[in-house]
Structure formats: structure tokens, C-alpha cells
Amino acid sequence: MAAVPAVASAGPFAAAQQQFAAVVTYLSSGEARALTHSDLERELEAQGRELLRRLYQGHLDARGPGEAAGPVCGADGVARGQARLQPRTLATVFGPVAVRRLGYGAEGVGSLHPLDAALNLPPERYSHELRRQAAAEAAKGSFDEAVQSVGQHTGTPVAKRQVEELVARAAQDFDAFYTQRQAAAAAREPTGAVLVLTVDG
């Protein structure tokens, strides 16, 4: 690959800008011009996914660690005033990213992470979008096929056992969905009689 020009800007998106410059340089190179369209498509997909991963990482870095203005109180009513940086990894459809977030704790209670709530992060390392894609692929066929498809179309290979667990957790959401729908329907004004016609042929 040809030399990539240096990116002058710094900040959270510097790595993404560097990757974009590398993609443009690669597409202008003799190596890329020697490829067939399908080979170039595959290479650009991989490099483009890395660009998207770096953009995602840059956005997370730009948001900061979720610093609270004062003590953080949980549902237990305990104020948590001790802040400590507690980074975690999030596996996304673009690949893994690091979430640098502050955990607020107090003696005898677990830490709370305001940034986790703001981002609606799942408790496990796999993003909701990755979970959704795993569930969609598993619905089409076997878990083995879902593992292969998720690995091919995302930047995050997921083991079969993890796919099975992600699909099971996704299925649990149906109960909450229908409970919410029933509550909303009960709150509405009752409707009149419904006329139903069936036609054969």
C-alpha cells in the first residue's frame, strides 16, 4: 500500500480521518487498480467497516466519560459520590470499541454509570444492533448459519454459544412489548362493533 499522508487534525476523530486518508490513498494505488471489481468491493467493505468503527469510537470519545454534576443516586436512594474511570468494551457491528465511562460508587453498594444509561448500553458486551442481527439471522436458519452470517457481515465474530444467548435474550423482549401494547390498548376509549367480512375465491 502507498504511503498515507499525515492527518494534521487531532482530537477524537483523528484516527477516523487517518483511516479515510488511507482508504483514498489505497483506491488511488496501482494495487487497487489491478483488482477486479468484486475483489475491490470486498477490500473496500473491510476498510470501510474499519472507518465506521473509528468514527464510532471517535463519537464515544467526544461524548466524554459521562461526568455527573453531583452525587449519583440509584433506585435504592443511596448517594454515590466516589467517581472512578471504569472502561468497558462494546462489540458492535463495525467491530469492538472502548467506552470510557465514569462509575459512581459508595461503600457497600454497586457502581452506577450515567453514560451507560445515556447510551442505553446492554449489560453484556454485545450491542443491541449486533443482537438484533444475530436474532434475525437465527430466525432464517440454524445457529451455525447465523454465526457464519454475522461473522461475514459485521466486524465482530460471535461464537455459537453467544449467538444462542443473544437470541434468547432478544426473545424475552416480546413479553415486555406485548405487556406495553395491552396497557396502551386498555387506556384507549372502547370502540364500537367491528364488522368482519370473509370472501372465498
Buried (B, 14 or more C-beta within 10 A) or exposed (E): EEEBEEBEEEEBBBBBBBBBBBBEBBBEEEEBEEEEEEEBEEBBEEBBBBBBBBBBBBEBBEBEBBEBEEEBBBEEEBEBEEBEEBEBEBBBBBBBBEBBBBBBBBEEEEBBBBBBEEBEBBEEBBBBEBBEBBBBBBEEEEBEEBBBBBBEEBBBEBEEEBBBBBBEBBEEEEEEEEEEEEEEEEEEEEEEEEEEEEEEE
